[in-house]
Amino acid sequence: MGALLRTLAAFALITLVVAGCQSLTGRPAGQYLQDKTLQARVKARLAAAWPRTLTRLNVDVYNGTVYLLGVIDDEGEASEVTRLASIDEHPVVSWLEAPTATPAAAPRTSPAAPPPR
């Protein structure tokens, strides 16, 4: 009888955890696990190509869509990162930014005064 109660308690706990997953994440437990698996695959693929992406890019997956957010070196790298992130033809939303070139210093409008003697 004790084993039956433990089994029922474990089943009830698992049911609550699975039901709670949808209320916390907004998606069923199976979809949540698929998203986390895809996220890990994308991160591993990006890290293999550019190890610095681990600290410079945020990769998130929600309902099978990959979201990329971060700063990259140039637009060519952005297109390559987006290409690598599109595993198994999953949609990718890219919010990657390349730093803009710093403007050159404004030229002086008047000549500098000669140094004192």
C-alpha positions in Angstrom: 0.0 0.0 0.0 2.9 2.4 0.8 4.4 1.8 -2.7 1.0 2.7 -4.3 0.8 5.9 -2.4 4.3 6.9 -3.4 3.6 6.1 -7.0 0.4 8.2 -6.9 2.2 11.0 -5.2 5.0 10.9 -7.8 2.4 10.9 -10.6 0.6 13.9 -9.1 3.9 15.8 -8.7 4.9 15.1 -12.3 1.4 16.2 -13.5 1.7 19.4 -11.6 5.2 20.1 -12.9 4.1 19.5 -16.5 1.0 21.6 -16.1 3.0 24.4 -14.4 5.5 24.5 -17.2 2.8 25.7 -19.6 1.6 28.4 -17.2 5.1 29.6 -16.6 6.5 29.5 -20.1 3.4 30.0 -22.2 4.0 26.7 -24.1 3.5 23.0 -23.4 6.4 21.1 -21.8 7.2 19.3 -25.1 7.5 22.6 -27.0 9.6 24.1 -24.2 12.0 21.1 -24.4 12.2 21.3 -28.2 13.0 25.0 -28.0 15.8 24.4 -25.4 17.3 21.6 -27.5 17.3 23.9 -30.6 18.8 26.7 -28.6 21.6 24.5 -27.4 22.3 23.3 -31.0 22.4 26.9 -32.4 24.7 28.0 -29.6 27.1 25.1 -30.2 27.1 25.7 -33.9 27.9 29.4 -33.4 30.5 28.8 -30.8 32.3 26.3 -33.1 32.5 29.0 -35.9 33.2 32.0 -33.6 33.9 31.3 -29.9 33.5 34.9 -29.0 29.8 34.7 -29.9 29.2 32.9 -26.6 29.7 36.2 -24.7 28.5 38.6 -27.4 25.3 37.1 -28.6 22.1 36.1 -26.9 20.3 33.2 -28.6 16.7 32.5 -27.6 14.2 30.1 -29.1 10.4 30.5 -28.7 8.0 28.2 -30.5 10.6 27.1 -32.9 11.7 30.6 -33.9 15.4 31.5 -33.2 16.0 35.0 -31.9 19.5 36.5 -32.1 20.5 39.6 -30.2 23.9 41.2 -29.8 26.8 43.1 -31.3 28.9 41.7 -34.2 31.9 43.0 -36.0 30.3 43.7 -39.4 27.4 43.0 -41.7 29.2 40.0 -43.3 29.4 38.4 -39.9 25.8 39.1 -39.3 24.7 37.3 -42.4 27.0 34.3 -41.6 25.7 34.1 -38.0 22.1 34.2 -39.3 22.9 31.5 -41.8 24.5 29.2 -39.1 21.5 29.8 -36.8 19.0 28.6 -39.4 19.2 24.9 -38.4 16.7 22.7 -40.1 15.1 25.6 -41.8 13.8 27.1 -38.6 12.9 30.8 -38.9 15.5 33.2 -37.5 14.8 36.8 -36.3 18.1 38.7 -36.2 18.5 41.8 -34.1 22.3 41.9 -34.6 24.0 45.2 -34.6 27.3 46.2 -36.2 29.1 49.1 -34.5 28.9 52.3 -36.5 32.0 54.0 -37.6 33.1 56.8 -35.3 32.9 60.2 -36.9 36.1 61.9 -37.6 37.0 64.8 -35.4 35.6 68.1 -36.6 38.3 70.3 -38.2 39.2 73.5 -36.4 37.6 76.5 -37.9 40.3 78.9 -36.7 44.1 78.3 -36.6 45.6 77.5 -33.3 47.3 80.4 -31.5 51.1 80.4 -31.6 52.8 79.1 -28.5 53.8 81.8 -26.0 57.5 82.9 -26.0 
